[in-house]
Amino acid sequence: MTTLTGKTDSLGFQAQRATLFNGLFWIVIAYLSVYKLWMVSAMPFFIPMFSPEDGTWFFKKALSISTGEWFGTEYGPHTLIKLPMYPLYLAGIAELGIHPKLANDLLYIGSSLIFVLSIRNVLYSRLTIIFAFVIVLFNPLTLSDYWI
């Protein structure tokens, strides 16, 4: 049987259907991701002020990293209190001009997609992959105000 590309294929319509379903699969994944971004776009982004060693320290450290002062302006008991990966992440997204809330949401969507695609051999069908992606992506915790 001749396919859309003009080549004869022993699978016939199954090859065309698989290609169409593959494109439809990625369209559904993209639509769900955009819908998730739209849902959380109105949620506020705040720095927890109840613990300066956690919330504000990360942003102060990111500011000092972006200005070239890796240890901050003064060396004290709070200088090396946490590992620098999150401040490096914050400094990187600030350099790119991306809001931290949007960057965190994009990172979560990407992580959800990587997780679901990594277990695709267990799920067997693309419909169950999409269902698992919906469950992970629309986790109720990510829809609360405390999700940063």
C-alpha positions in Angstrom: 0.0 0.0 0.0 1.2 3.5 -0.8 1.6 5.9 2.2 1.5 9.7 2.2 5.2 9.9 1.3 4.6 7.7 -1.8 6.5 4.7 -0.4 5.0 1.3 -0.3 4.5 0.0 3.1 3.5 -3.4 4.4 1.7 -1.8 7.3 -0.6 0.3 5.1 -2.9 2.5 7.1 -1.4 1.5 10.4 1.8 3.5 9.7 -0.3 6.6 8.7 -2.5 6.2 11.8 0.5 5.8 14.1 2.1 9.0 12.7 -1.2 10.9 13.1 -1.6 9.6 16.6 2.0 10.6 17.5 1.3 14.1 16.4 -2.0 14.2 18.2 -0.3 12.9 21.3 2.1 15.8 21.4 -0.7 18.3 20.6 -2.6 17.0 23.7 0.5 17.2 25.8 1.1 20.8 24.7 -2.5 21.8 25.2 -2.5 20.4 28.7 0.8 22.2 29.5 -0.6 25.5 28.3 -3.8 25.0 30.2 -1.8 24.3 33.4 0.1 27.5 32.8 -3.1 29.4 32.3 -4.6 27.9 35.5 -1.7 29.0 37.7 -1.0 32.3 36.1 -3.2 34.3 38.4 -1.7 32.7 41.6 0.4 35.0 43.6 4.2 34.5 44.1 5.5 35.4 47.5 8.7 35.0 49.5 8.0 33.3 52.8 8.9 35.9 55.5 8.5 33.6 58.5 12.0 32.1 58.0 14.8 34.3 56.8 17.2 31.4 56.6 15.0 29.8 53.9 12.8 32.1 51.9 14.6 35.5 51.8 18.1 34.0 52.0 17.7 32.3 48.6 16.8 35.6 46.9 19.5 37.5 48.7 22.1 34.9 47.7 20.9 34.9 44.1 21.3 38.7 44.1 24.8 38.5 45.4 25.7 35.8 42.9 24.3 37.8 40.0 26.5 40.8 41.1 29.6 38.6 41.3 29.8 38.4 45.1 29.6 34.6 45.5 29.8 34.7 49.3 27.8 37.9 49.7 28.9 41.2 51.0 29.8 39.9 54.5 31.0 36.6 55.7 28.9 35.5 58.6 26.9 32.6 60.1 24.4 32.6 57.3 26.9 32.6 54.4 27.0 28.9 53.8 23.8 27.9 55.5 22.3 26.2 52.4 23.6 24.7 49.2 23.9 27.2 46.3 21.9 25.4 43.6 18.6 27.2 44.1 20.2 30.6 44.3 22.2 29.7 41.1 18.9 28.7 39.5 17.3 32.0 40.6 20.2 34.0 39.3 20.1 32.2 36.0 16.4 32.8 35.4 16.8 36.5 36.5 19.5 36.8 33.9 17.2 35.4 31.3 14.4 37.7 32.4 12.0 34.9 33.4 9.7 35.3 36.5 10.5 32.7 39.2 6.9 31.5 39.2 6.8 30.9 35.5 10.2 29.2 35.6 9.1 26.9 38.4 5.9 26.0 36.6 7.9 25.3 33.4 10.3 23.2 35.3 7.5 21.3 36.9 5.8 20.7 33.5 9.1 19.4 32.1 9.7 17.2 35.0 6.2 15.8 34.8 6.7 15.0 31.1 10.1 13.4 31.7 8.7 11.3 34.5 5.7 10.1 32.5 7.8 9.3 29.4 10.3 7.4 31.6 7.6 5.0 32.7 5.9 4.7 29.3 7.1 1.1 29.0 5.0 0.2 32.0 1.9 2.1 30.8 1.7 0.4 27.4 -0.7 2.8 25.6 -0.5 6.5 24.9 -3.9 7.1 26.4 -2.7 5.9 29.8 0.5 8.0 29.3 -1.7 11.1 28.8 -3.8 10.1 31.9 -0.7 9.7 34.0 0.5 13.1 32.8 -2.8 14.7 33.7 -2.6 13.2 37.2 1.0 14.3 37.8 0.5 17.7 36.1 -2.7 18.7 37.9 -1.5 17.6 41.4 -3.7 19.6 43.8 -0.6 20.8 45.7 0.6 22.7 42.7 -2.7 24.6 42.6 -2.3 26.0 46.1 -0.9 29.3 47.2 2.0 27.6 49.0 3.5 26.1 45.9 6.5 28.2 44.9 
